[in-house]
Amino acid sequence: MSSQRAEEPHPDVQAFLELYDSLDAPAFSEITPEEARRNFEEMRATAEPEIELASVEDHTIDGPHGDLAVRSYDPGTEGEDRPVILYFHGGGWVVGSVDTHDGVCRNLAADSGYPVVSVDYGLAPEHPFPEGLEDCYAALEWAADRADELRASPDKIVVAGDSAGGSLAAGLSLLVRYRGGPDIAYQLLVYPSAGDATVTETYEQNKEDYFLTEDDMAWFRDQYFESEIDMGNVYAFPLLADDLSGLPPATIITAGFDPLRDVGAAYADRLADAGVPVEYHNYDDMIHGFFSMISDPVNLDGAHEAHDAAVSDLHAALE
């Protein structure tokens, strides 16, 4: 897939980067995971759009490692067998929550007309790989079992996520193919951490100055993986899998100034080579994290364009 970056970030992105740098926030490697989570929550607290839906409900379900929180969003559209989007938030497997991605899920529900279920999977280092993935599998089973209550079809489940959440969605699709679990109809992978980005040209281009840094990524990996052996697991990095045939159709979104751009593009290529239908969208003047920047104080046209593209792909594939 064509994977490029513009000569410079979009002016609105550049303004965000300058603002972010001016905050002089501590690097993830300088603080504890708990502090990192608080900082991330505070940063995202004012960045969610005001989107009213028919209902937004919090649920507690049985997870493999204890109670698991999920939040369901219903846009109030008609029909009893609508597709449902199961969403896994980004945050390097260490930070983030259903609250930090509330706006993203509201927007996806409103624009698609599909219910969305957001999953508060266990975070590292308290829940290292593969515990978060196992939580996601439990949430998939819950969504399939509760499809009637969600007024959704168990045959039209979309797994979606950004960054670490995109890697979880991709890994879950592989895991379901192996286990024979509930069917997944589609994958929406937003700048997924699908492989080892450190060996790519894009990583060298973008590992500093564009929000997600080399040190951040190393810190996230150190929290998530208990051993280097885990980093060779195909369910952690699906790009390592020898065989990607039979996986659900996918939309993959990347950003030009993102160190993960090449692994996202490579995963799109691998899926296509395996006969999996793929729609690929690269936003060459955007940065990692842009998909969530859909409201003031950081409201990017590119983010809305990416949401529109994702929803268009979902409608074309599922209706």
SVG drawing of the C-alpha trace seen along z (x, -y; Angstrom):
<svg xmlns="http://www.w3.org/2000/svg" viewBox="-37 -27 53 50">
<polyline fill="none" stroke="black" stroke-width="0.4" points="0.0,0.0 1.2,-3.5 2.5,-5.0 3.8,-8.5 4.2,-11.6 3.7,-15.2 6.6,-17.7 5.3,-19.1 2.5,-18.3 -0.8,-20.0 -0.8,-23.6 -3.4,-22.6 -1.3,-19.6 1.8,-21.8 -0.1,-24.1 -1.1,-21.1 2.5,-19.9 3.7,-23.4 1.1,-23.6 1.9,-20.1 5.6,-20.9 4.8,-24.1 3.1,-22.1 6.5,-20.5 4.8,-17.3 7.0,-14.6 7.9,-11.7 6.2,-8.4 9.6,-6.9 10.0,-9.5 6.7,-8.7 4.8,-5.7 2.0,-4.0 -0.5,-5.4 0.8,-9.0 0.8,-8.4 -2.9,-7.3 -3.9,-10.4 -2.0,-12.7 -3.6,-11.0 -7.1,-11.2 -6.6,-15.0 -5.3,-15.7 -8.2,-14.0 -10.9,-15.2 -11.7,-18.4 -11.2,-16.9 -14.5,-15.0 -17.4,-16.2 -20.8,-16.8 -22.7,-14.1 -26.1,-13.0 -27.2,-9.4 -30.3,-7.5 -28.5,-5.7 -25.1,-5.3 -24.9,-2.6 -22.1,-1.1 -21.9,2.6 -19.8,4.9 -19.2,8.3 -17.3,11.4 -13.7,11.3 -11.0,13.9 -9.1,11.8 -12.0,10.4 -14.8,7.9 -14.5,6.2 -16.1,2.8 -17.7,2.1 -19.8,-0.9 -22.5,-0.6 -23.6,-3.4 -26.9,-3.2 -27.5,-5.8 -31.2,-5.0 -31.4,-3.9 -34.1,-1.4 -33.6,2.3 -33.1,5.3 -30.0,6.8 -27.7,3.8 -23.9,4.3 -22.2,3.6 -18.7,2.1 -16.6,3.5 -14.0,0.8 -10.6,1.2 -9.0,-2.1 -5.4,-3.1 -2.8,-4.1 0.2,-1.8 -1.7,1.0 -0.8,-1.1 -3.0,-4.2 -6.4,-5.1 -9.9,-4.0 -13.5,-4.1 -13.6,-7.7 -10.6,-8.9 -12.2,-7.4 -15.8,-8.3 -15.9,-11.0 -14.5,-8.6 -17.1,-6.0 -20.0,-8.5 -18.9,-9.8 -18.6,-6.3 -22.1,-5.4 -23.7,-8.6 -22.0,-8.5 -22.5,-4.8 -25.9,-4.3 -24.5,-1.2 -24.3,-0.5 -20.8,-0.6 -19.4,1.3 -16.2,-0.1 -14.0,2.2 -11.9,1.3 -9.5,4.1 -6.8,4.7 -3.8,2.4 -0.1,3.2 2.0,3.7 -0.7,5.0 -2.1,7.0 0.7,7.9 0.3,9.6 -1.8,11.6 -4.3,10.6 -5.6,7.5 -6.3,9.7 -8.0,12.3 -10.3,9.5 -11.1,8.5 -12.0,12.0 -14.4,12.1 -16.0,8.9 -16.4,10.3 -18.3,13.3 -20.4,11.0 -21.3,8.9 -22.3,12.0 -24.3,13.4 -26.1,10.1 -26.7,9.2 -30.5,9.3 -30.3,6.8 -28.1,4.6 -30.5,4.9 -27.6,6.1 -26.7,9.1 -24.2,11.6 -23.1,12.1 -22.1,8.5 -19.6,7.8 -16.9,5.3 -13.7,5.3 -12.1,1.8 -9.3,-0.1 -6.6,-2.6 -2.9,-2.1 -2.6,0.5 -6.3,1.1 -5.8,1.7 -3.2,4.4 -5.7,6.0 -8.4,6.0 -6.1,7.5 -4.8,10.1 -8.3,10.9 -9.2,11.6 -6.3,14.1 -7.3,15.7 -10.9,16.2 -9.7,17.9 -7.7,20.3 -10.3,20.9 -13.4,20.8 -15.0,18.2 -17.8,15.7 -17.6,14.6 -16.0,11.3 -17.4,9.6 -14.9,6.7 -11.8,5.1 -11.3,1.4 -7.6,0.9 -6.5,-2.7 -2.6,-3.1 -2.4,0.4 0.8,1.5 0.7,4.6 4.5,5.4 7.9,4.2 8.0,0.6 11.6,0.1 13.0,1.9 11.1,-0.4 12.1,-3.5 9.1,-5.4 10.2,-4.8 13.6,-6.5 11.7,-9.4 9.2,-9.9 10.5,-8.7 11.0,-12.2 9.0,-15.5 5.7,-14.1 3.9,-13.2 4.6,-9.5 8.3,-9.1 11.0,-6.4 11.2,-6.6 7.4,-6.4 7.2,-3.3 10.1,-1.6 8.4,-2.3 5.0,-1.0 6.7,2.3 8.6,2.6 5.3,2.4 3.3,4.7 5.7,7.6 7.1,9.6 9.8,11.1 11.2,10.6 9.8,13.9 6.3,12.4 7.3,9.9 7.5,12.8 3.9,13.9 1.7,13.5 -1.3,12.4 0.8,9.5 2.2,8.5 0.0,10.1 2.4,9.0 4.5,11.9 1.9,14.5 2.8,16.8 -0.7,17.1 -3.3,14.3 -5.8,16.0 -9.4,16.3 -9.3,13.2 -12.2,10.6 -12.1,7.8 -10.4,4.7 -10.0,1.0 -6.6,-0.2 -5.9,-3.9 -2.4,-5.4 -0.8,-8.8 2.2,-10.2 4.1,-11.5 3.5,-8.4 6.3,-5.9 3.7,-3.1 2.9,-4.1 5.0,-1.4 3.7,1.5 0.1,0.5 0.8,0.3 2.7,3.6 -0.2,5.3 -2.6,4.0 -0.3,5.5 -0.1,8.8 -3.8,9.1 -4.4,8.2 -1.7,10.8 -3.6,13.4 -6.8,12.6 -8.4,10.5 -10.4,7.5 -8.6,4.4 -9.4,0.6 -6.3,-1.4 -6.3,-5.2 -3.1,-7.1 -3.4,-10.7 0.0,-12.0 0.0,-15.3 -1.4,-13.8 0.3,-12.4 -0.3,-9.4 -3.4,-9.9 -5.1,-12.2 -8.2,-9.9 -9.2,-11.1 -8.8,-14.8 -12.4,-15.5 -13.3,-18.4 -12.0,-21.5 -9.3,-22.4 -7.9,-20.1 -10.4,-19.6 -8.7,-18.3 -10.4,-18.1 -8.2,-15.1 -9.7,-13.3 -13.2,-13.8 -12.2,-12.7 -10.8,-9.5 -14.0,-8.9 -16.0,-9.4 -13.8,-7.0 -14.1,-4.3 -17.9,-4.6 -18.2,-4.6 -16.2,-1.4 -18.3,0.2 -21.5,-0.7 -20.2,0.7 -19.1,4.0 -22.0,4.6 -25.1,3.3"/>
</svg>
